Structure formats: structure tokens, C-alpha cells
Amino acid sequence: MFREAGLSLYLAVVRVLFTVCSVLPLKNKTVMLSAFGDNIQQVISEVSQETSSRIIVLKEPGCRRTFHDVPEADIIQFSPKSITNHFKGIYHLATSKVVFVDSYHVILASCDFKQDVTCIQLWHANGAVKLFGLRDKTIRERSRSAHRRFRRVYQRFHKVAVSSDAMAEIFKAAFGLKDDNMLKTGVPRTDFFHSQTALDAAKDKVTGRLPQTEDKQVILYAPTFRDDDFEVCTLALDIDTMASAVGGTYHLLIHLHPAVDFEGFDNTSFATDVSKGYDIFELLSITDILITDYSSIPFEFSTLKKPMIFYPYDLEQYEEKRGIWFDYESFVPGPVVQNTEGIVDIIENRTYNMEAIEAFDRKWNTYADGNATRRLIQSIYKNSIGD
């Protein structure tokens, strides 16, 4: 109750400030409201090269990305804790012609953009396994005011960048949008997987930091974040069993969600914790086998046509609590196992499903061909490219 009251008060204040700022004319500016940053950086680079638009980055507290191609003065640490910065951010949101966002941003509930403004949702994943948005099971018990707020935020998304028709259908259901809100250009961050130059540079960078992976096949274990699970002391993976079975040929990298603190784990000759300080896409450049569960990483990783193993050790509970868009076992492009022994068996016998991975890539990366960012910018700035 108190949280809802606090949010309502905050949004009421934002609405007043946004309305006052909206009296001012729109300027040739592009705002990047970022909670994650991967897609945002891709867009920044293209906008800075192809348009004359001034770029303003509103960097939310959880965003760990370092942005380039933007003057430092135009990167604003955007948090209500800084009244001055927050007001600056609201002013830019109210007076910019283009707004890119990459998550659910509650402030948008109070941003009634002018008719000539375009707000584009880039999201932070190229596909989805778990339910989100209006279909998220965890919001069922939320108040009516919360649900109204969710819908107001989603209604701000004039366009949503997608890489496939399948993902467009998910976004329509999750955000209550229509087909004409879908921008079928491909998602910017997928361009990385189509650039051999970018992949090679990432591989050199990561291998330089992780020399223990040289002359080894790399297994990346990247489970998804569990709600409220901010501290992890043990894994559902038996590392000792894996080391005994495949340690001579493989090296295991463990990448938990950046918000999770992995306590009490000591790196070994077989396994290295890379949860902090490593870019997940750069890690994928050296990955030979991906082990995951409900993460969206397979949607991008399938572009590389490399093996995947799916380890949903808590599938029944996860389906009940969070919900999944599809029948899990028939949906994922690889073998599904329930224990470490099953993982070892798959690795030793190489019983992957490469045909399923290729089919998965064709379905979910239809418009992701290495030119997604360029198409997106040309679509949004079609009347001003080259100005």
C-alpha cells in the first residue's frame, strides 16, 4: 500500500514537471533512456553517424554500461535521488523528437508525449521464454492502480523493434499493442553476431583476460535470474562431477545475473566465475557449449550455430510462479536435462540437436542479418538522414 502511494505521488510530480516542460518546443534531440544499454549503445553509434540529432543518455542506477560516442555532459545519471539530474532528464524527455527505451520504465506512465514524438522500445532481449508484461503471473495480485500504470507505460511505446514475427506476437500480448506498433527491422544488438570482426575482437579480449580457456573447449553456464534471489551460495550444477568427467577437455565459465552476488565460490582449474565485469556477448564469442534454462540468450546464440543444453532444474515451480510462453521441452532447441549427470552425458556423447538450433535461428532471427541497427535508424529518421 505504502509503495503504491509513494509511486503515485512520484508520478504526479513527474506529470506536472513534464507538462510544464512540454510547453517548450521540440528540439532535434534523441533521448536514450537506459536500464541495460546493449541495444542503446548500438543505436547511439548509428544515430551519431547518420543524423545531426543531439543524443542525451539518461542512465538509470542499474545500468552498468559505459557509453561512448556521446559527450560526457550529455550522459545524465538519472535517478530521483538527484533532483537536479532528474529534472534535467524530464526536460529532455519532454522536448526531444525521438525517445529510445530498453525496459519497463515507470516514469513513462507520466510522459504524455507530443504527437510529433516517437518512442521506440528496444527491450533487452531478442526473444522470450518466460512471461512478462501483462502476461507476467507475478503481477496477478497487484492493485488496480498498478495495472493501470503498467498499461500507461506500455501505451507510450509507439514502436517496438523486433527480429521476428514470432516475437512481435509476444510483444503484442505482453504490452497490449497492435501489429502496426511492431517495427520489423531486427534488434540492434544482434548485429554483433553477424560481424566476424566484432566477434574476433571480443574473442581476443576475453581470451586475454581468461588465459585458462586457451586450448580448451568452453562451456558457459548462464542461468536466468530467479525473483528475489540476489545472493547465491550454491549452484544447481555439480561442478566437481563435471570436472571429473570432462575437465581435461573443457573449461567451465559461470555467468550469473549481474544483480546476483555469488558468495563463497573459489575459482578452480576447471571453473571460473565470470558473473561480474564480463560482457555476456563477449563471453558468447568464445563459448562452444551453452548451458542455460529460461534465459533469452539462446535467441542470439543460435545465430552462431553452436550446441546448447537446457537445464530447467526447477521447471514445474518456475512455470507455476513466473509462467512460460510455450511448452518448454518442445520449444527449446536442444536436449533438456534435470541433473548434472544428464549434462555430462550429453557433452560426452555429443547428442545435441543442431537441426533444431538452425530452425530456431530461422524462426526467431528472421530480420536479424547484421543490418538491424541501420534499418531501424533509417526507419525512424527517414526524413532527416543526412541533415
Buried (B, 14 or more C-beta within 10 A) or exposed (E): EEEBEEBBEBBEBBBEBBEEBBEEEBEEBBBBBBBBBBBBBBBBBBBBEBBEBBBBBBBBEEBEBEBEEBEEEBBBBBBEEBEEBBEBBBBBBBBBBBBBBBBBBBBBBBBBBEEEBBBBBBBBBBBBBBBBBBBBBEBEEEEEEBEEBBBBBBBBBBBBBBBBBBBBBBBBBBBBBEEEBBBBBBBBBBBBBBEEEBBEEBBEBBBEEBEBBEEBBBBBBBBBBBEEEEEBEEBBBBBEBBBEBBBEEBBBBBBBBBEBEBEEBEEBEBBBBBBEEBBBBBBBBBBBBBBBBBBBBBBBBBBBEBBBBBBBBBBEEBBEEBBBBEEBEEBBBBBBBEBBEBBBBBBEEEEBBBEBBEEBBEBBBBBBBBBBBBBBBBBBBEEBEEE
